[in-house]
Amino acid sequence: MSRAAGAPFRDRLLRLPAFLRRGEGGTNGWSDQDLSDGFALTGLFLLRHVLEPRGQGHSDARDGFINAVTRHRAKAAVP
């Protein structure tokens, strides 16, 4: 969706991580915001198109993985 087409829905759209936007991903890694946005985007996709049709929700394993990645990045950022 283009920026102009999405403008009326801005408050309801998920942010597309920089690594998925053309020319903005860079090669020096992803920001914490990029990862958070990526997890939100994949989480919504999984929920709507994979889990809900099967009567399921997100697993504790996914939440644990996201928490582990977040903790690891926070620990690695401390000099």
C-alpha positions in Angstrom: 0.0 0.0 0.0 1.3 3.4 -0.9 1.7 6.1 1.8 -1.0 8.2 0.2 -3.5 5.3 0.0 -2.8 4.3 3.6 -3.1 7.8 5.0 -6.8 7.5 6.0 -6.0 4.2 7.8 -2.7 5.4 9.4 -3.9 4.9 13.0 -4.9 1.2 12.2 -1.9 0.1 10.1 1.1 -1.7 11.5 4.5 -0.1 10.9 6.6 -1.8 8.2 10.1 -2.5 9.6 12.9 -0.7 7.8 14.4 -4.0 6.7 11.3 -4.6 4.6 11.2 -1.1 3.0 13.2 -0.7 -0.2 16.4 1.2 0.4 16.0 1.6 4.2 17.1 -1.7 5.7 20.8 -1.0 5.8 23.4 -3.6 6.5 24.4 -2.8 10.1 21.6 -4.6 11.8 18.1 -3.9 12.9 16.9 -1.5 15.5 14.9 -2.6 18.5 11.9 -0.8 16.9 12.4 -2.7 13.6 12.4 -6.0 15.5 9.3 -5.0 17.5 7.5 -3.9 14.3 8.5 -7.2 12.6 7.2 -9.3 15.4 3.9 -7.4 15.5 3.5 -7.8 11.7 4.3 -11.5 11.7 2.2 -12.0 14.8 -0.9 -10.5 13.2 -0.4 -12.6 10.0 0.1 -15.8 12.0 -3.0 -15.0 14.1 -5.3 -14.2 11.3 -4.2 -16.6 8.6 -2.8 -19.6 10.5 -3.9 -19.8 14.1 -7.5 -18.4 14.3 -8.7 -20.6 11.4 -7.6 -23.5 13.5 -9.1 -22.2 16.7 -5.7 -21.4 18.3 -3.9 -18.4 19.6 -0.2 -17.4 20.0 1.9 -19.9 21.9 3.9 -19.3 25.0 6.9 -20.4 23.0 6.6 -17.5 20.6 6.2 -15.0 23.5 9.2 -16.6 25.2 11.3 -16.4 22.0 10.4 -12.7 21.6 11.3 -12.0 25.2 14.6 -13.9 24.9 15.6 -11.9 21.8 14.7 -8.7 23.5 16.7 -9.6 26.6 19.7 -10.7 24.5 19.7 -7.5 22.5 19.5 -5.4 25.7 22.3 -7.3 27.3 24.5 -7.0 24.1 23.9 -3.2 24.0 25.4 -2.7 27.5 29.2 -2.0 27.2 
